[in-house]
Amino acid sequence: MGVSEKKAKDWCASKGNVPYFETSAKEDYNVDAAFLCIAKTALANENEQDIYFQGIPDAVSESDQRGGGGCAC
């Protein structure tokens, strides 16, 4: 059993009026419209600085990799 339409719409409203879509991948119903809406919203809200990759170190050069690390490979 799925979620009732009212419960889904109430949840969307409580999260700042998130768009509500009834979809069915099986029936190929409204999936593209829902995806496009989400993608457009994400792009519109994208920050100039990508916060998801903060703290990831720069690539290690090959010469640094051969320098006696603890890896047995």
C-alpha positions in Angstrom: 0.0 0.0 0.0 1.3 3.4 -0.9 1.1 6.8 0.9 -2.3 8.6 0.6 -2.4 11.6 -1.6 -3.5 13.8 1.4 -0.6 12.6 3.5 1.9 13.2 0.7 0.5 16.7 -0.1 0.6 17.6 3.6 4.2 16.5 3.9 5.1 18.6 0.8 3.4 21.6 2.3 5.2 21.1 5.6 8.6 21.1 3.8 8.1 24.5 2.2 5.6 23.7 -0.6 7.7 21.0 -2.3 6.1 20.2 -5.6 3.8 17.1 -5.5 3.8 14.7 -8.4 1.9 11.4 -8.8 4.2 9.2 -10.8 4.5 5.7 -12.0 7.7 4.3 -13.5 5.8 1.1 -14.4 3.2 3.1 -16.4 5.7 5.7 -17.5 3.5 8.4 -16.0 4.8 11.8 -15.0 8.3 10.6 -14.2 10.0 13.0 -16.7 8.0 16.0 -15.4 8.9 15.2 -11.8 12.6 14.7 -12.6 12.8 17.9 -14.7 11.1 19.9 -11.9 13.6 18.6 -9.3 16.6 19.2 -11.6 15.5 22.8 -12.3 14.9 23.5 -8.7 18.3 22.0 -7.7 20.1 24.1 -10.4 18.3 27.2 -9.3 19.4 26.7 -5.7 22.9 25.7 -6.5 25.6 27.7 -4.7 28.6 29.0 -6.6 30.9 27.0 -4.3 30.2 23.3 -4.3 29.9 22.4 -0.7 29.8 18.6 -1.4 33.5 18.5 -2.3 34.9 20.6 0.5 37.6 18.8 2.5 38.5 16.4 -0.3 42.3 16.5 -0.7 44.0 17.2 -4.0 45.2 14.2 -6.0 48.5 12.6 -4.8 51.2 12.5 -7.4 52.8 9.2 -8.4 56.1 10.1 -6.8 54.3 10.7 -3.5 52.4 7.3 -3.7 55.7 5.3 -4.0 57.1 6.8 -0.9 56.9 3.9 1.6 53.2 4.1 2.6 51.6 1.5 4.8 49.7 -0.2 1.9 50.9 -3.6 0.9 49.9 -3.2 -2.8 
